[in-house]
Amino acid sequence: MFLRLLIFSVAAVAAMGLLAPAAHGDPAQDQQYLDLVHSNGVGGSNELLIDYAHQYCAGPVDMGMVGNLLGQIGWFNKSGIYVIQTAASRVYCPNKIVQPPPPPVVINRY
């Protein structure tokens, strides 16, 4: 009984792995995306940039990943996030519209 359950569980996990989408796209597509990002002066590790792009295109991005990305490109680099999202939408998800960052809040103290 236990052996059947174990075999069934392993087969189910293997099947889910085969049905899951690939973590990365075509290497040429990944390179096109990275070239767009880096040519606009945004750094960061290639793997994290690609992972972020795929999550961005698939739906909500994990806030932990956003924190890691901002830690690499600079916490106040909102234009960097815009560049990354724009490059992702051009390469991986052309039907997704990128929202530009809001303008900074200006406080007049006079």
C-alpha positions as a Markdown table, in Angstrom:
| # | Residue | x | y | z |
|---|---|---|---|---|
| 1 | Met | 0.0 | 0.0 | 0.0 |
| 2 | Phe | 2.7 | 2.5 | 1.0 |
| 3 | Leu | 4.8 | 1.6 | -2.1 |
| 4 | Arg | 1.8 | 2.3 | -4.4 |
| 5 | Leu | 1.3 | 5.6 | -2.7 |
| 6 | Leu | 4.9 | 6.5 | -3.0 |
| 7 | Ile | 5.0 | 5.5 | -6.7 |
| 8 | Phe | 1.8 | 7.5 | -7.4 |
| 9 | Ser | 3.2 | 10.5 | -5.6 |
| 10 | Val | 6.5 | 10.4 | -7.5 |
| 11 | Ala | 4.6 | 10.0 | -10.8 |
| 12 | Ala | 2.3 | 13.0 | -10.0 |
| 13 | Val | 5.3 | 15.2 | -9.1 |
| 14 | Ala | 7.1 | 14.2 | -12.3 |
| 15 | Ala | 4.0 | 15.0 | -14.4 |
| 16 | Met | 3.6 | 18.4 | -12.8 |
| 17 | Gly | 7.2 | 19.1 | -13.6 |
| 18 | Leu | 6.7 | 18.2 | -17.2 |
| 19 | Leu | 3.6 | 20.4 | -17.5 |
| 20 | Ala | 5.1 | 23.4 | -15.8 |
| 21 | Pro | 6.2 | 26.2 | -18.0 |
| 22 | Ala | 9.9 | 26.6 | -18.6 |
| 23 | Ala | 11.7 | 29.0 | -16.2 |
| 24 | His | 13.4 | 30.8 | -19.1 |
| 25 | Gly | 12.5 | 31.5 | -22.6 |
| 26 | Asp | 14.6 | 31.1 | -25.7 |
| 27 | Pro | 18.3 | 32.1 | -25.0 |
| 28 | Ala | 18.2 | 34.5 | -27.9 |
| 29 | Gln | 15.1 | 36.1 | -26.5 |
| 30 | Asp | 16.7 | 36.3 | -23.0 |
| 31 | Gln | 19.8 | 38.0 | -24.6 |
| 32 | Gln | 17.6 | 40.5 | -26.5 |
| 33 | Tyr | 15.9 | 41.4 | -23.1 |
| 34 | Leu | 19.2 | 41.7 | -21.3 |
| 35 | Asp | 20.7 | 43.9 | -24.1 |
| 36 | Leu | 17.7 | 46.2 | -23.8 |
| 37 | Val | 18.0 | 46.5 | -20.0 |
| 38 | His | 21.8 | 46.9 | -19.9 |
| 39 | Ser | 21.9 | 49.4 | -22.9 |
| 40 | Asn | 19.6 | 51.6 | -20.8 |
| 41 | Gly | 22.1 | 51.7 | -17.9 |
| 42 | Val | 20.4 | 49.3 | -15.6 |
| 43 | Gly | 22.5 | 46.7 | -13.9 |
| 44 | Gly | 21.7 | 43.6 | -11.8 |
| 45 | Ser | 22.3 | 39.9 | -12.2 |
| 46 | Asn | 21.1 | 38.5 | -15.4 |
| 47 | Glu | 19.3 | 35.6 | -13.7 |
| 48 | Leu | 17.4 | 37.9 | -11.4 |
| 49 | Leu | 16.5 | 40.2 | -14.3 |
| 50 | Ile | 15.2 | 37.3 | -16.4 |
| 51 | Asp | 13.3 | 35.8 | -13.4 |
| 52 | Tyr | 11.7 | 39.2 | -12.7 |
| 53 | Ala | 10.7 | 39.6 | -16.3 |
| 54 | His | 9.0 | 36.3 | -16.5 |
| 55 | Gln | 7.1 | 36.9 | -13.2 |
| 56 | Tyr | 6.2 | 40.4 | -14.4 |
| 57 | Cys | 4.7 | 39.0 | -17.6 |
| 58 | Ala | 2.9 | 36.1 | -15.8 |
| 59 | Gly | 1.2 | 38.3 | -13.2 |
| 60 | Pro | 1.9 | 39.8 | -9.8 |
| 61 | Val | 5.6 | 39.8 | -8.9 |
| 62 | Asp | 6.7 | 38.4 | -5.6 |
| 63 | Met | 7.6 | 41.4 | -3.3 |
| 64 | Gly | 10.8 | 39.5 | -2.1 |
| 65 | Met | 12.0 | 39.5 | -5.7 |
| 66 | Val | 11.2 | 43.2 | -6.1 |
| 67 | Gly | 13.3 | 43.8 | -2.9 |
| 68 | Asn | 16.2 | 41.8 | -4.3 |
| 69 | Leu | 16.1 | 43.6 | -7.6 |
| 70 | Leu | 15.9 | 47.1 | -6.0 |
| 71 | Gly | 18.8 | 46.0 | -3.8 |
| 72 | Gln | 20.9 | 45.4 | -6.9 |
| 73 | Ile | 19.8 | 48.4 | -9.0 |
| 74 | Gly | 19.3 | 50.9 | -6.2 |
| 75 | Trp | 16.3 | 51.5 | -3.9 |
| 76 | Phe | 15.4 | 54.8 | -5.4 |
| 77 | Asn | 15.8 | 53.7 | -9.0 |
| 78 | Lys | 12.2 | 53.7 | -10.0 |
| 79 | Ser | 13.1 | 54.5 | -13.6 |
| 80 | Gly | 15.2 | 51.3 | -13.6 |
| 81 | Ile | 12.2 | 49.3 | -12.7 |
| 82 | Tyr | 10.3 | 51.0 | -15.6 |
| 83 | Val | 13.2 | 50.1 | -18.0 |
| 84 | Ile | 13.1 | 46.5 | -16.8 |
| 85 | Gln | 9.3 | 46.2 | -17.2 |
| 86 | Thr | 9.3 | 47.9 | -20.6 |
| 87 | Ala | 12.1 | 45.6 | -21.9 |
| 88 | Ala | 10.1 | 42.6 | -20.5 |
| 89 | Ser | 6.9 | 43.7 | -22.2 |
| 90 | Arg | 8.7 | 44.2 | -25.6 |
| 91 | Val | 10.5 | 40.9 | -25.5 |
| 92 | Tyr | 8.3 | 38.4 | -23.5 |
| 93 | Cys | 4.8 | 39.8 | -23.3 |
| 94 | Pro | 4.1 | 42.4 | -26.0 |
| 95 | Asn | 0.4 | 42.6 | -25.0 |
| 96 | Lys | 1.2 | 43.9 | -21.6 |
| 97 | Ile | 1.1 | 47.7 | -21.1 |
| 98 | Val | 3.7 | 49.2 | -18.8 |
| 99 | Gln | 2.7 | 52.0 | -16.5 |
| 100 | Pro | 5.3 | 54.7 | -16.2 |
| 101 | Pro | 6.4 | 55.6 | -12.7 |
| 102 | Pro | 4.5 | 58.5 | -11.0 |
| 103 | Pro | 6.2 | 61.9 | -10.9 |
| 104 | Pro | 7.9 | 62.7 | -7.6 |
| 105 | Val | 5.9 | 64.5 | -4.9 |
| 106 | Val | 7.0 | 68.1 | -4.5 |
| 107 | Ile | 6.3 | 69.8 | -1.2 |
| 108 | Asn | 6.3 | 73.6 | -1.3 |
| 109 | Arg | 7.3 | 74.8 | 2.2 |
| 110 | Tyr | 7.1 | 78.5 | 1.4 |
